[in-house]
Structures are given as structure tokens and as C-alpha cells.
Amino acid sequence: MAGMPRPRALPIVATIALLVLILDQASKAWARSELTPGHEVTVIPGWLWVRLASNTGATLGLGTGNNELFAVLALIIVVAIGVLAVRGKVGGVLGIVALGAVAGGAVGNLVDRVRLGYVTDFIEVHWWPTDFNLADAAIRLGVVLFLLALLRDWTRRPRRGSVDAGREG
């Protein structure tokens, strides 16, 4: 099994998730208190803006109006990540970090959905199709890192055909 010993994975995933949650909620609180809906503030001209928006759907505006469904999905994802972390099959340190980021992002958006009835978005990047928040960024980055961790794990495993090939006959 590639990865950290089982007892160590879950606390690390939980710690990373907590850090993501704190940063996400703090940034959203700032956005709700400092930004005016519909007013865009330039951070980097031509590249990065902040603008307060609300979202009852998922990324790219999918599933708008299905806040409860996405809250349930977030809970399922967090439980699944917990199970993976307890089993220790998470793709090593990179996988642990990735799962912590996804869990923290899922919980960050879940907190908004339960508390506010929508997710607070406020980051707008040139060429990115929708506004997003730190939780969304953590989820996306976490998914990419987790896939890379699994791919790395998979490419390092010995192939059965190559080991068994010399034993035939």
C-alpha cells in the first residue's frame, strides 16, 4: 500500500480540511462585508477582479436552485473522504493533501448552503467562465492533485504480466 500509515492519514486530512475551511469562511465573510453586489473591484487589471455573487448550484452555474441536493452531495463526499483516509489508500502524502483540500472546500461551501441558503462567490479570473471562492479553488486543486497521486501510485506498481511472464510454461 502506497501511502502513510492509517492512523496518520485521517488527522492530517482533517487538519488540512480545517485550514481550508477557516481560510474559505474568512474570505467569504470579508467579501460579504466589503463588497457591494453587482460592483466589480479590479485587483489585477485585465486579469483578476472581485465581485460579490451568490450561487445555489454547482460549478459553472450547473444545477442552479438545487441548494439542498448539493448540500447532501457535500456530506456524502466528506464521508467518502473520511473512509478513504481511515483505510489509508489515499495515494501517499500528495493524496492526503488533496483529500484534505477537497474535504475543506466541500465543508466550506456546505456551511454557506446551510447558513445562508446559497454559496458566496467573489473571485473572477479572466478566461474562467464563472465566479468562484476559495472552497471551489481548493476542491478543483484537490481533485487534480488526487488524480495525479493515483496516477503516480498506479505507474509505480509492478505489472502482473511482466512479473508472471517468466513463470509461464
Secondary structure as UniProt FT lines:
FT   HELIX           6..34
FT   TURN            37..38
FT   STRAND          41..44
FT   TURN            45..47
FT   STRAND          48..55
FT   HELIX           59..61
FT   TURN            62..65
FT   HELIX           67..87
FT   HELIX           92..116
FT   STRAND          119..125
FT   TURN            126..127
FT   HELIX           134..156
FT   HELIX           160..164
FT   HELIX           165..167
//
